[in-house]
C-alpha cells in the first residue's frame, strides 16, 4: 500500500534542499489574483488542497480570545492558561482535571460547527472538480462541511479519536460518547439546539469523576489523544487508507494541469504541505501553485511564474471569489 504521507515528507525534504532562499511576493492586485485563481479552479484537471490552521481560524475556530474566555474562563483563572493550544501541554495536577480540560477542548473544536461557513464556501467552489484534500488540521471540519471522506487525508489525525498508551494496540477509538458524558459531568447544559453551553450561573467543575477517566476498551489501559506529537502516534487502518488514496491521487495526476491550492499553512509543518506543493509544481510544467494566507503568501522564485499568492483572510477571499 503506497504511503502518501511519507512520499510528501520526502518531497518536502527535497524541496527544502533544492529551493533557494529567494521568494516571490504577490505583485498583482487582490482582485486580479482572485480572478486568476477562480479561472484556475474552473479549468484545472485536478485540484489538490492543502489546509492548515489558518483555514479553521478564518472559519472562526480560534484558540484564544472570546471562545477561550467563554468556555475555559475557570481554567484560565486557576492555572493562568492563555489559550486552548498551550493548555494542551499544561501539567495538570491529576487525571481528573486533565481530562476535564480535554473534554472541553475536544468538544468545542471537534463536535461543533465552525462559526463561519468558510469550509462550505470552499466546497461550493470545488465540488464539481476532481479534488483531494490533505490537511494538518485535526478538527474534522472538512467532513462536517460535506467534503467526500474518501478524498480527505488528516495527516495528524482527529480530535475525535483516542489511542491506547499500550504500543502493541495499533487501533483508535471514537470518543464522542465519552466527551458528552464528561461535558455533562462538568456542569455544561444543552441548549435548544442540543449544544453544550455554560450554565447561566457560570458554575462549572474542572474535574471529572475518577470513574469517568477514559480507558482502552480492549485492555483497560490508559488512553491518550490520537494526535501526532511524537513517535507513539497510532496510524490506524483508516489513516493508512487515506494516505494510500492521497498517494494514488498524486500519481494519477502528476503530469496534467493540477492546481495545488494551499490554504492557511504556516511554518510549523511546511514539509507536509507547503514544500511538497512547491516541489510538485516545479516538476510538473502544467501545474499551478496557489496560496491564500494572511501575512504569509509567497512562493519560491523558481515557480513564481506559475504561482498565485493572495495575502488575505481565506474567508474574505472565497466570498469575493463567489461574487465575481
C-alpha positions as protocol buffer text, in pm:
chain_id: "A"
residue {
  index: 1
  type: UNK
  ca { x: 0 y: 0 z: 0 }
}
residue {
  index: 2
  type: UNK
  ca { x: 152 y: 338 z: -101 }
}
residue {
  index: 3
  type: UNK
  ca { x: 219 y: 589 z: 177 }
}
residue {
  index: 4
  type: UNK
  ca { x: 125 y: 940 z: 69 }
}
residue {
  index: 5
  type: UNK
  ca { x: 244 y: 1085 z: 397 }
}
residue {
  index: 6
  type: UNK
  ca { x: 597 y: 953 z: 366 }
}
residue {
  index: 7
  type: UNK
  ca { x: 609 y: 1047 z: -2 }
}
residue {
  index: 8
  type: UNK
  ca { x: 507 y: 1402 z: 88 }
}
residue {
  index: 9
  type: UNK
  ca { x: 770 y: 1424 z: 358 }
}
residue {
  index: 10
  type: UNK
  ca { x: 1035 y: 1311 z: 110 }
}
residue {
  index: 11
  type: UNK
  ca { x: 918 y: 1569 z: -145 }
}
residue {
  index: 12
  type: UNK
  ca { x: 919 y: 1834 z: 128 }
}
residue {
  index: 13
  type: UNK
  ca { x: 1274 y: 1750 z: 235 }
}
residue {
  index: 14
  type: UNK
  ca { x: 1385 y: 1754 z: -129 }
}
residue {
  index: 15
  type: UNK
  ca { x: 1227 y: 2095 z: -175 }
}
residue {
  index: 16
  type: UNK
  ca { x: 1395 y: 2230 z: 136 }
}
residue {
  index: 17
  type: UNK
  ca { x: 1731 y: 2132 z: -12 }
}
residue {
  index: 18
  type: UNK
  ca { x: 1655 y: 2246 z: -366 }
}
residue {
  index: 19
  type: UNK
  ca { x: 1485 y: 2583 z: -346 }
}
residue {
  index: 20
  type: UNK
  ca { x: 1696 y: 2892 z: -296 }
}
residue {
  index: 21
  type: UNK
  ca { x: 1603 y: 3139 z: -28 }
}
residue {
  index: 22
  type: UNK
  ca { x: 1474 y: 3385 z: -286 }
}
residue {
  index: 23
  type: UNK
  ca { x: 1097 y: 3412 z: -262 }
}
residue {
  index: 24
  type: UNK
  ca { x: 841 y: 3599 z: -464 }
}
residue {
  index: 25
  type: UNK
  ca { x: 561 y: 3800 z: -307 }
}
residue {
  index: 26
  type: UNK
  ca { x: 236 y: 3894 z: -482 }
}
residue {
  index: 27
  type: UNK
  ca { x: 253 y: 4194 z: -716 }
}
residue {
  index: 28
  type: UNK
  ca { x: -91 y: 4176 z: -875 }
}
residue {
  index: 29
  type: UNK
  ca { x: -390 y: 4331 z: -703 }
}
residue {
  index: 30
  type: UNK
  ca { x: -603 y: 4103 z: -487 }
}
residue {
  index: 31
  type: UNK
  ca { x: -885 y: 4137 z: -741 }
}
residue {
  index: 32
  type: UNK
  ca { x: -658 y: 4025 z: -1026 }
}
residue {
  index: 33
  type: UNK
  ca { x: -526 y: 3732 z: -826 }
}
residue {
  index: 34
  type: UNK
  ca { x: -875 y: 3624 z: -720 }
}
residue {
  index: 35
  type: UNK
  ca { x: -991 y: 3632 z: -1082 }
}
residue {
  index: 36
  type: UNK
  ca { x: -690 y: 3427 z: -1188 }
}
residue {
  index: 37
  type: UNK
  ca { x: -744 y: 3172 z: -910 }
}
residue {
  index: 38
  type: UNK
  ca { x: -1112 y: 3135 z: -994 }
}
residue {
  index: 39
  type: UNK
  ca { x: -1016 y: 3061 z: -1355 }
}
residue {
  index: 40
  type: UNK
  ca { x: -763 y: 2801 z: -1243 }
}
residue {
  index: 41
  type: UNK
  ca { x: -1021 y: 2628 z: -1022 }
}
residue {
  index: 42
  type: UNK
  ca { x: -1257 y: 2601 z: -1320 }
}
residue {
  index: 43
  type: UNK
  ca { x: -1000 y: 2486 z: -1574 }
}
residue {
  index: 44
  type: UNK
  ca { x: -769 y: 2261 z: -1372 }
}
residue {
  index: 45
  type: UNK
  ca { x: -787 y: 1889 z: -1444 }
}
residue {
  index: 46
  type: UNK
  ca { x: -737 y: 1822 z: -1072 }
}
residue {
  index: 47
  type: UNK
  ca { x: -711 y: 2023 z: -752 }
}
residue {
  index: 48
  type: UNK
  ca { x: -504 y: 1926 z: -451 }
}
residue {
  index: 49
  type: UNK
  ca { x: -600 y: 2129 z: -145 }
}
residue {
  index: 50
  type: UNK
  ca { x: -351 y: 2157 z: 138 }
}
residue {
  index: 51
  type: UNK
  ca { x: -501 y: 2310 z: 450 }
}
residue {
  index: 52
  type: UNK
  ca { x: -351 y: 2434 z: 774 }
}
residue {
  index: 53
  type: UNK
  ca { x: -470 y: 2603 z: 1091 }
}
residue {
  index: 54
  type: UNK
  ca { x: -530 y: 2932 z: 912 }
}
residue {
  index: 55
  type: UNK
  ca { x: -833 y: 2785 z: 735 }
}
residue {
  index: 56
  type: UNK
  ca { x: -1008 y: 2696 z: 1060 }
}
residue {
  index: 57
  type: UNK
  ca { x: -905 y: 3028 z: 1213 }
}
residue {
  index: 58
  type: UNK
  ca { x: -1071 y: 3206 z: 922 }
}
residue {
  index: 59
  type: UNK
  ca { x: -1382 y: 2996 z: 988 }
}
residue {
  index: 60
  type: UNK
  ca { x: -1391 y: 3123 z: 1346 }
}
residue {
  index: 61
  type: UNK
  ca { x: -1232 y: 2826 z: 1524 }
}
residue {
  index: 62
  type: UNK
  ca { x: -994 y: 3046 z: 1720 }
}
residue {
  index: 63
  type: UNK
  ca { x: -798 y: 2905 z: 2014 }
}
residue {
  index: 64
  type: UNK
  ca { x: -781 y: 3230 z: 2208 }
}
residue {
  index: 65
  type: UNK
  ca { x: -992 y: 3536 z: 2268 }
}
residue {
  index: 66
  type: UNK
  ca { x: -1370 y: 3521 z: 2305 }
}
residue {
  index: 67
  type: UNK
  ca { x: -1414 y: 3144 z: 2256 }
}
residue {
  index: 68
  type: UNK
  ca { x: -1142 y: 3062 z: 2505 }
}
residue {
  index: 69
  type: UNK
  ca { x: -1268 y: 3312 z: 2762 }
}
residue {
  index: 70
  type: UNK
  ca { x: -1625 y: 3184 z: 2727 }
}
residue {
  index: 71
  type: UNK
  ca { x: -1558 y: 2813 z: 2772 }
}
residue {
  index: 72
  type: UNK
  ca { x: -1229 y: 2798 z: 2965 }
}
residue {
  index: 73
  type: UNK
  ca { x: -1254 y: 3102 z: 3194 }
}
residue {
  index: 74
  type: UNK
  ca { x: -1216 y: 2889 z: 3506 }
}
residue {
  index: 75
  type: UNK
  ca { x: -904 y: 2712 z: 3378 }
}
residue {
  index: 76
  type: UNK
  ca { x: -757 y: 3048 z: 3280 }
}
residue {
  index: 77
  type: UNK
  ca { x: -822 y: 3185 z: 3627 }
}
residue {
  index: 78
  type: UNK
  ca { x: -700 y: 2879 z: 3818 }
}
residue {
  index: 79
  type: UNK
  ca { x: -391 y: 2790 z: 3612 }
}
residue {
  index: 80
  type: UNK
  ca { x: -304 y: 3103 z: 3416 }
}
residue {
  index: 81
  type: UNK
  ca { x: -359 y: 2930 z: 3082 }
}
residue {
  index: 82
  type: UNK
  ca { x: -381 y: 3179 z: 2796 }
}
residue {
  index: 83
  type: UNK
  ca { x: -529 y: 2976 z: 2511 }
}
residue {
  index: 84
  type: UNK
  ca { x: -655 y: 2632 z: 2412 }
}
residue {
  index: 85
  type: UNK
  ca { x: -337 y: 2530 z: 2233 }
}
residue {
  index: 86
  type: UNK
  ca { x: -96 y: 2592 z: 2519 }
}
residue {
  index: 87
  type: UNK
  ca { x: -344 y: 2438 z: 2764 }
}
residue {
  index: 88
  type: UNK
  ca { x: -296 y: 2105 z: 2587 }
}
residue {
  index: 89
  type: UNK
  ca { x: 60 y: 2096 z: 2722 }
}
residue {
  index: 90
  type: UNK
  ca { x: -17 y: 2216 z: 3074 }
}
residue {
  index: 91
  type: UNK
  ca { x: 93 y: 1981 z: 3360 }
}
residue {
  index: 92
  type: UNK
  ca { x: -242 y: 1949 z: 3534 }
}
residue {
  index: 93
  type: UNK
  ca { x: -231 y: 1817 z: 3893 }
}
residue {
  index: 94
  type: UNK
  ca { x: -431 y: 1499 z: 3823 }
}
residue {
  index: 95
  type: UNK
  ca { x: -601 y: 1297 z: 3552 }
}
residue {
  index: 96
  type: UNK
  ca { x: -947 y: 1414 z: 3657 }
}
residue {
  index: 97
  type: UNK
  ca { x: -853 y: 1775 z: 3583 }
}
residue {
  index: 98
  type: UNK
  ca { x: -656 y: 1695 z: 3268 }
}
residue {
  index: 99
  type: UNK
  ca { x: -942 y: 1500 z: 3115 }
}
residue {
  index: 100
  type: UNK
  ca { x: -1193 y: 1770 z: 3208 }
}
residue {
  index: 101
  type: UNK
  ca { x: -979 y: 2012 z: 3009 }
}
residue {
  index: 102
  type: UNK
  ca { x: -952 y: 1775 z: 2715 }
}
residue {
  index: 103
  type: UNK
  ca { x: -1325 y: 1704 z: 2709 }
}
residue {
  index: 104
  type: UNK
  ca { x: -1392 y: 2074 z: 2658 }
}
residue {
  index: 105
  type: UNK
  ca { x: -1110 y: 2114 z: 2408 }
}
residue {
  index: 106
  type: UNK
  ca { x: -1234 y: 1821 z: 2202 }
}
residue {
  index: 107
  type: UNK
  ca { x: -1598 y: 1922 z: 2216 }
}
residue {
  index: 108
  type: UNK
  ca { x: -1559 y: 2287 z: 2117 }
}
residue {
  index: 109
  type: UNK
  ca { x: -1300 y: 2215 z: 1848 }
}
residue {
  index: 110
  type: UNK
  ca { x: -1438 y: 1893 z: 1702 }
}
residue {
  index: 111
  type: UNK
  ca { x: -1808 y: 1839 z: 1769 }
}
residue {
  index: 112
  type: UNK
  ca { x: -1946 y: 2187 z: 1700 }
}
residue {
  index: 113
  type: UNK
  ca { x: -1976 y: 2361 z: 1364 }
}
residue {
  index: 114
  type: UNK
  ca { x: -1750 y: 2648 z: 1271 }
}
residue {
  index: 115
  type: UNK
  ca { x: -1896 y: 2994 z: 1343 }
}
residue {
  index: 116
  type: UNK
  ca { x: -1840 y: 3100 z: 981 }
}
residue {
  index: 117
  type: UNK
  ca { x: -1925 y: 2894 z: 667 }
}
residue {
  index: 118
  type: UNK
  ca { x: -1575 y: 2910 z: 516 }
}
residue {
  index: 119
  type: UNK
  ca { x: -1547 y: 2533 z: 463 }
}
residue {
  index: 120
  type: UNK
  ca { x: -1888 y: 2523 z: 299 }
}
residue {
  index: 121
  type: UNK
  ca { x: -1792 y: 2810 z: 67 }
}
residue {
  index: 122
  type: UNK
  ca { x: -1473 y: 2629 z: -30 }
}
residue {
  index: 123
  type: UNK
  ca { x: -1668 y: 2312 z: -109 }
}
residue {
  index: 124
  type: UNK
  ca { x: -1912 y: 2509 z: -325 }
}
residue {
  index: 125
  type: UNK
  ca { x: -1620 y: 2631 z: -537 }
}
residue {
  index: 126
  type: UNK
  ca { x: -1452 y: 2294 z: -596 }
}
residue {
  index: 127
  type: UNK
  ca { x: -1724 y: 2029 z: -553 }
}
residue {
  index: 128
  type: UNK
  ca { x: -1762 y: 1966 z: -926 }
}
residue {
  index: 129
  type: UNK
  ca { x: -1386 y: 1926 z: -976 }
}
residue {
  index: 130
  type: UNK
  ca { x: -1161 y: 1626 z: -929 }
}
residue {
  index: 131
  type: UNK
  ca { x: -1012 y: 1715 z: -590 }
}
residue {
  index: 132
  type: UNK
  ca { x: -829 y: 1575 z: -292 }
}
residue {
  index: 133
  type: UNK
  ca { x: -757 y: 1733 z: 47 }
}
residue {
  index: 134
  type: UNK
  ca { x: -453 y: 1688 z: 268 }
}
residue {
  index: 135
  type: UNK
  ca { x: -466 y: 1870 z: 599 }
}
residue {
  index: 136
  type: UNK
  ca { x: -276 y: 1900 z: 923 }
}
residue {
  index: 137
  type: UNK
  ca { x: -594 y: 2018 z: 1096 }
}
residue {
  index: 138
  type: UNK
  ca { x: -747 y: 1781 z: 1350 }
}
residue {
  index: 139
  type: UNK
  ca { x: -1091 y: 1941 z: 1389 }
}
residue {
  index: 140
  type: UNK
  ca { x: -1276 y: 1727 z: 1130 }
}
residue {
  index: 141
  type: UNK
  ca { x: -1438 y: 2034 z: 972 }
}
residue {
  index: 142
  type: UNK
  ca { x: -1391 y: 1921 z: 612 }
}
residue {
  index: 143
  type: UNK
  ca { x: -1609 y: 1617 z: 666 }
}
residue {
  index: 144
  type: UNK
  ca { x: -1863 y: 1813 z: 871 }
}
residue {
  index: 145
  type: UNK
  ca { x: -1893 y: 2060 z: 583 }
}
residue {
  index: 146
  type: UNK
  ca { x: -1976 y: 1783 z: 337 }
}
residue {
  index: 147
  type: UNK
  ca { x: -1645 y: 1702 z: 167 }
}
residue {
  index: 148
  type: UNK
  ca { x: -1622 y: 1344 z: 40 }
}
residue {
  index: 149
  type: UNK
  ca { x: -1447 y: 1149 z: 317 }
}
residue {
  index: 150
  type: UNK
  ca { x: -1275 y: 932 z: 55 }
}
residue {
  index: 151
  type: UNK
  ca { x: -1099 y: 1246 z: -69 }
}
residue {
  index: 152
  type: UNK
  ca { x: -964 y: 1353 z: 273 }
}
residue {
  index: 153
  type: UNK
  ca { x: -634 y: 1278 z: 442 }
}
residue {
  index: 154
  type: UNK
  ca { x: -595 y: 1401 z: 801 }
}
residue {
  index: 155
  type: UNK
  ca { x: -221 y: 1355 z: 844 }
}
residue {
  index: 156
  type: UNK
  ca { x: -209 y: 1447 z: 1213 }
}
residue {
  index: 157
  type: UNK
  ca { x: -535 y: 1259 z: 1283 }
}
residue {
  index: 158
  type: UNK
  ca { x: -850 y: 1370 z: 1460 }
}
residue {
  index: 159
  type: UNK
  ca { x: -964 y: 1521 z: 1791 }
}
residue {
  index: 160
  type: UNK
  ca { x: -1244 y: 1266 z: 1781 }
}
residue {
  index: 161
  type: UNK
  ca { x: -1017 y: 966 z: 1840 }
}
residue {
  index: 162
  type: UNK
  ca { x: -833 y: 812 z: 2135 }
}
residue {
  index: 163
  type: UNK
  ca { x: -549 y: 561 z: 2126 }
}
residue {
  index: 164
  type: UNK
  ca { x: -416 y: 329 z: 2393 }
}
residue {
  index: 165
  type: UNK
  ca { x: -85 y: 404 z: 2562 }
}
residue {
  index: 166
  type: UNK
  ca { x: -9 y: 36 z: 2505 }
}
residue {
  index: 167
  type: UNK
  ca { x: 208 y: 43 z: 2190 }
}
residue {
  index: 168
  type: UNK
  ca { x: 102 y: -309 z: 2093 }
}
residue {
  index: 169
  type: UNK
  ca { x: -253 y: -187 z: 2030 }
}
residue {
  index: 170
  type: UNK
  ca { x: -244 y: -4 z: 1698 }
}
residue {
  index: 171
  type: UNK
  ca { x: -610 y: 95 z: 1696 }
}
residue {
  index: 172
  type: UNK
  ca { x: -810 y: 412 z: 1755 }
}
residue {
  index: 173
  type: UNK
  ca { x: -1139 y: 463 z: 1938 }
}
residue {
  index: 174
  type: UNK
  ca { x: -1420 y: 710 z: 1881 }
}
residue {
  index: 175
  type: UNK
  ca { x: -1460 y: 944 z: 2178 }
}
residue {
  index: 176
  type: UNK
  ca { x: -1789 y: 1126 z: 2114 }
}
residue {
  index: 177
  type: UNK
  ca { x: -1994 y: 936 z: 2373 }
}
residue {
  index: 178
  type: UNK
  ca { x: -1726 y: 988 z: 2638 }
}
residue {
  index: 179
  type: UNK
  ca { x: -1696 y: 1359 z: 2555 }
}
residue {
  index: 180
  type: UNK
  ca { x: -2070 y: 1407 z: 2604 }
}
residue {
  index: 181
  type: UNK
  ca { x: -2058 y: 1235 z: 2942 }
}
residue {
  index: 182
  type: UNK
  ca { x: -1755 y: 1436 z: 3052 }
}
residue {
  index: 183
  type: UNK
  ca { x: -1917 y: 1764 z: 2947 }
}
residue {
  index: 184
  type: UNK
  ca { x: -2231 y: 1682 z: 3147 }
}
residue {
  index: 185
  type: UNK
  ca { x: -2019 y: 1585 z: 3448 }
}
residue {
  index: 186
  type: UNK
  ca { x: -1861 y: 1932 z: 3446 }
}
residue {
  index: 187
  type: UNK
  ca { x: -2199 y: 2102 z: 3454 }
}
residue {
  index: 188
  type: UNK
  ca { x: -2246 y: 2207 z: 3092 }
}
residue {
  index: 189
  type: UNK
  ca { x: -2610 y: 2210 z: 2979 }
}
residue {
  index: 190
  type: UNK
  ca { x: -2758 y: 2158 z: 2636 }
}
residue {
  index: 191
  type: UNK
  ca { x: -2943 y: 2441 z: 2465 }
}
residue {
  index: 192
  type: UNK
  ca { x: -3246 y: 2412 z: 2237 }
}
residue {
  index: 193
  type: UNK
  ca { x: -3016 y: 2301 z: 1953 }
}
residue {
  index: 194
  type: UNK
  ca { x: -2859 y: 2026 z: 2161 }
}
residue {
  index: 195
  type: UNK
  ca { x: -2527 y: 2210 z: 2200 }
}
residue {
  index: 196
  type: UNK
  ca { x: -2346 y: 2231 z: 2532 }
}
residue {
  index: 197
  type: UNK
  ca { x: -2338 y: 2577 z: 2690 }
}
residue {
  index: 198
  type: UNK
  ca { x: -2208 y: 2727 z: 3014 }
}
residue {
  index: 199
  type: UNK
  ca { x: -2497 y: 2739 z: 3267 }
}
residue {
  index: 200
  type: UNK
  ca { x: -2641 y: 3080 z: 3349 }
}
residue {
  index: 201
  type: UNK
  ca { x: -2488 y: 3076 z: 3696 }
}
residue {
  index: 202
  type: UNK
  ca { x: -2145 y: 3017 z: 3542 }
}
residue {
  index: 203
  type: UNK
  ca { x: -2070 y: 2728 z: 3777 }
}
residue {
  index: 204
  type: UNK
  ca { x: -1860 y: 2454 z: 3623 }
}
residue {
  index: 205
  type: UNK
  ca { x: -1642 y: 2179 z: 3761 }
}
residue {
  index: 206
  type: UNK
  ca { x: -1282 y: 2149 z: 3649 }
}
residue {
  index: 207
  type: UNK
  ca { x: -1269 y: 1779 z: 3726 }
}
residue {
  index: 208
  type: UNK
  ca { x: -1449 y: 1471 z: 3603 }
}
residue {
  index: 209
  type: UNK
  ca { x: -1523 y: 1173 z: 3831 }
}
residue {
  index: 210
  type: UNK
  ca { x: -1240 y: 923 z: 3856 }
}
residue {
  index: 211
  type: UNK
  ca { x: -1474 y: 657 z: 3721 }
}
residue {
  index: 212
  type: UNK
  ca { x: -1507 y: 861 z: 3400 }
}
residue {
  index: 213
  type: UNK
  ca { x: -1136 y: 871 z: 3316 }
}
residue {
  index: 214
  type: UNK
  ca { x: -1127 y: 710 z: 2970 }
}
residue {
  index: 215
  type: UNK
  ca { x: -975 y: 364 z: 2930 }
}
residue {
  index: 216
  type: UNK
  ca { x: -891 y: 144 z: 2634 }
}
residue {
  index: 217
  type: UNK
  ca { x: -1187 y: -87 z: 2562 }
}
residue {
  index: 218
  type: UNK
  ca { x: -950 y: -369 z: 2463 }
}
residue {
  index: 219
  type: UNK
  ca { x: -719 y: -395 z: 2764 }
}
residue {
  index: 220
  type: UNK
  ca { x: -837 y: -124 z: 3009 }
}
residue {
  index: 221
  type: UNK
  ca { x: -508 y: 63 z: 2973 }
}
residue {
  index: 222
  type: UNK
  ca { x: -496 y: 441 z: 2984 }
}
residue {
  index: 223
  type: UNK
  ca { x: -565 y: 626 z: 2662 }
}
residue {
  index: 224
  type: UNK
  ca { x: -433 y: 944 z: 2510 }
}
residue {
  index: 225
  type: UNK
  ca { x: -531 y: 1166 z: 2220 }
}
residue {
  index: 226
  type: UNK
  ca { x: -466 y: 1026 z: 1875 }
}
residue {
  index: 227
  type: UNK
  ca { x: -256 y: 1326 z: 1773 }
}
residue {
  index: 228
  type: UNK
  ca { x: 85 y: 1328 z: 1611 }
}
residue {
  index: 229
  type: UNK
  ca { x: 301 y: 1471 z: 1888 }
}
residue {
  index: 230
  type: UNK
  ca { x: 571 y: 1200 z: 1896 }
}
residue {
  index: 231
  type: UNK
  ca { x: 655 y: 858 z: 1754 }
}
residue {
  index: 232
  type: UNK
  ca { x: 383 y: 690 z: 1963 }
}
residue {
  index: 233
  type: UNK
  ca { x: 117 y: 822 z: 1725 }
}
residue {
  index: 234
  type: UNK
  ca { x: -104 y: 537 z: 1602 }
}
residue {
  index: 235
  type: UNK
  ca { x: -152 y: 527 z: 1226 }
}
residue {
  index: 236
  type: UNK
  ca { x: -459 y: 305 z: 1214 }
}
residue {
  index: 237
  type: UNK
  ca { x: -619 y: 127 z: 920 }
}
residue {
  index: 238
  type: UNK
  ca { x: -828 y: 432 z: 823 }
}
residue {
  index: 239
  type: UNK
  ca { x: -521 y: 656 z: 832 }
}
residue {
  index: 240
  type: UNK
  ca { x: -331 y: 421 z: 600 }
}
residue {
  index: 241
  type: UNK
  ca { x: -624 y: 400 z: 357 }
}
residue {
  index: 242
  type: UNK
  ca { x: -637 y: 780 z: 338 }
}
residue {
  index: 243
  type: UNK
  ca { x: -259 y: 802 z: 296 }
}
residue {
  index: 244
  type: UNK
  ca { x: -271 y: 550 z: 12 }
}
residue {
  index: 245
  type: UNK
  ca { x: -562 y: 733 z: -153 }
}
residue {
  index: 246
  type: UNK
  ca { x: -363 y: 1056 z: -143 }
}
residue {
  index: 247
  type: UNK
  ca { x: -58 y: 890 z: -298 }
}
residue {
  index: 248
  type: UNK
  ca { x: -276 y: 735 z: -569 }
}
residue {
  index: 249
  type: UNK
  ca { x: -435 y: 1072 z: -648 }
}
residue {
  index: 250
  type: UNK
  ca { x: -97 y: 1241 z: -681 }
}
residue {
  index: 251
  type: UNK
  ca { x: 43 y: 966 z: -903 }
}
residue {
  index: 252
  type: UNK
  ca { x: -257 y: 968 z: -1136 }
}
residue {
  index: 253
  type: UNK
  ca { x: -239 y: 1344 z: -1190 }
}
residue {
  index: 254
  type: UNK
  ca { x: 132 y: 1423 z: -1171 }
}
residue {
  index: 255
  type: UNK
  ca { x: 172 y: 1526 z: -1538 }
}
residue {
  index: 256
  type: UNK
  ca { x: -155 y: 1709 z: -1610 }
}
residue {
  index: 257
  type: UNK
  ca { x: -293 y: 2051 z: -1523 }
}
residue {
  index: 258
  type: UNK
  ca { x: -301 y: 2037 z: -1143 }
}
residue {
  index: 259
  type: UNK
  ca { x: -381 y: 2325 z: -910 }
}
residue {
  index: 260
  type: UNK
  ca { x: -201 y: 2288 z: -579 }
}
residue {
  index: 261
  type: UNK
  ca { x: -413 y: 2512 z: -355 }
}
residue {
  index: 262
  type: UNK
  ca { x: -255 y: 2588 z: -18 }
}
residue {
  index: 263
  type: UNK
  ca { x: -484 y: 2742 z: 246 }
}
residue {
  index: 264
  type: UNK
  ca { x: -365 y: 2881 z: 578 }
}
residue {
  index: 265
  type: UNK
  ca { x: -49 y: 2671 z: 608 }
}
residue {
  index: 266
  type: UNK
  ca { x: 207 y: 2822 z: 843 }
}
residue {
  index: 267
  type: UNK
  ca { x: 568 y: 2744 z: 924 }
}
residue {
  index: 268
  type: UNK
  ca { x: 507 y: 2469 z: 1183 }
}
residue {
  index: 269
  type: UNK
  ca { x: 494 y: 2175 z: 943 }
}
residue {
  index: 270
  type: UNK
  ca { x: 598 y: 2300 z: 596 }
}
residue {
  index: 271
  type: UNK
  ca { x: 735 y: 1961 z: 487 }
}
residue {
  index: 272
  type: UNK
  ca { x: 384 y: 1810 z: 489 }
}
residue {
  index: 273
  type: UNK
  ca { x: 204 y: 2055 z: 259 }
}
residue {
  index: 274
  type: UNK
  ca { x: 390 y: 2372 z: 159 }
}
residue {
  index: 275
  type: UNK
  ca { x: 726 y: 2233 z: 48 }
}
residue {
  index: 276
  type: UNK
  ca { x: 579 y: 1928 z: -131 }
}
residue {
  index: 277
  type: UNK
  ca { x: 338 y: 2156 z: -320 }
}
residue {
  index: 278
  type: UNK
  ca { x: 634 y: 2368 z: -432 }
}
residue {
  index: 279
  type: UNK
  ca { x: 825 y: 2060 z: -541 }
}
residue {
  index: 280
  type: UNK
  ca { x: 534 y: 1907 z: -733 }
}
residue {
  index: 281
  type: UNK
  ca { x: 466 y: 2237 z: -909 }
}
residue {
  index: 282
  type: UNK
  ca { x: 831 y: 2263 z: -1011 }
}
residue {
  index: 283
  type: UNK
  ca { x: 845 y: 1913 z: -1158 }
}
residue {
  index: 284
  type: UNK
  ca { x: 515 y: 1942 z: -1347 }
}
residue {
  index: 285
  type: UNK
  ca { x: 523 y: 2223 z: -1602 }
}
residue {
  index: 286
  type: UNK
  ca { x: 143 y: 2205 z: -1630 }
}
residue {
  index: 287
  type: UNK
  ca { x: 90 y: 2268 z: -1259 }
}
residue {
  index: 288
  type: UNK
  ca { x: -2 y: 2589 z: -1080 }
}
residue {
  index: 289
  type: UNK
  ca { x: 66 y: 2670 z: -716 }
}
residue {
  index: 290
  type: UNK
  ca { x: -178 y: 2895 z: -530 }
}
residue {
  index: 291
  type: UNK
  ca { x: -158 y: 3020 z: -174 }
}
residue {
  index: 292
  type: UNK
  ca { x: -408 y: 3215 z: 35 }
}
residue {
  index: 293
  type: UNK
  ca { x: -255 y: 3317 z: 363 }
}
residue {
  index: 294
  type: UNK
  ca { x: -289 y: 3621 z: 584 }
}
residue {
  index: 295
  type: UNK
  ca { x: 61 y: 3765 z: 606 }
}
residue {
  index: 296
  type: UNK
  ca { x: 247 y: 3462 z: 466 }
}
residue {
  index: 297
  type: UNK
  ca { x: 158 y: 3448 z: 96 }
}
residue {
  index: 298
  type: UNK
  ca { x: 469 y: 3384 z: -114 }
}
residue {
  index: 299
  type: UNK
  ca { x: 631 y: 3131 z: -345 }
}
residue {
  index: 300
  type: UNK
  ca { x: 986 y: 3035 z: -442 }
}
residue {
  index: 301
  type: UNK
  ca { x: 1127 y: 3240 z: -727 }
}
residue {
  index: 302
  type: UNK
  ca { x: 1169 y: 2917 z: -928 }
}
residue {
  index: 303
  type: UNK
  ca { x: 791 y: 2879 z: -969 }
}
residue {
  index: 304
  type: UNK
  ca { x: 685 y: 3245 z: -940 }
}
residue {
  index: 305
  type: UNK
  ca { x: 557 y: 3250 z: -1300 }
}
residue {
  index: 306
  type: UNK
  ca { x: 314 y: 2967 z: -1214 }
}
residue {
  index: 307
  type: UNK
  ca { x: 207 y: 3090 z: -873 }
}
residue {
  index: 308
  type: UNK
  ca { x: -91 y: 3282 z: -742 }
}
residue {
  index: 309
  type: UNK
  ca { x: -30 y: 3423 z: -396 }
}
residue {
  index: 310
  type: UNK
  ca { x: -304 y: 3612 z: -216 }
}
residue {
  index: 311
  type: UNK
  ca { x: -233 y: 3790 z: 110 }
}
residue {
  index: 312
  type: UNK
  ca { x: -564 y: 3799 z: 292 }
}
residue {
  index: 313
  type: UNK
  ca { x: -821 y: 3623 z: 507 }
}
residue {
  index: 314
  type: UNK
  ca { x: -931 y: 3299 z: 340 }
}
residue {
  index: 315
  type: UNK
  ca { x: -1300 y: 3354 z: 412 }
}
residue {
  index: 316
  type: UNK
  ca { x: -1290 y: 3704 z: 266 }
}
residue {
  index: 317
  type: UNK
  ca { x: -1110 y: 3581 z: -46 }
}
residue {
  index: 318
  type: UNK
  ca { x: -1359 y: 3298 z: -102 }
}
residue {
  index: 319
  type: UNK
  ca { x: -1651 y: 3538 z: -55 }
}
residue {
  index: 320
  type: UNK
  ca { x: -1505 y: 3775 z: -316 }
}
residue {
  index: 321
  type: UNK
  ca { x: -1448 y: 3482 z: -549 }
}
residue {
  index: 322
  type: UNK
  ca { x: -1812 y: 3386 z: -512 }
}
residue {
  index: 323
  type: UNK
  ca { x: -1922 y: 3738 z: -603 }
}
residue {
  index: 324
  type: UNK
  ca { x: -1719 y: 3756 z: -924 }
}
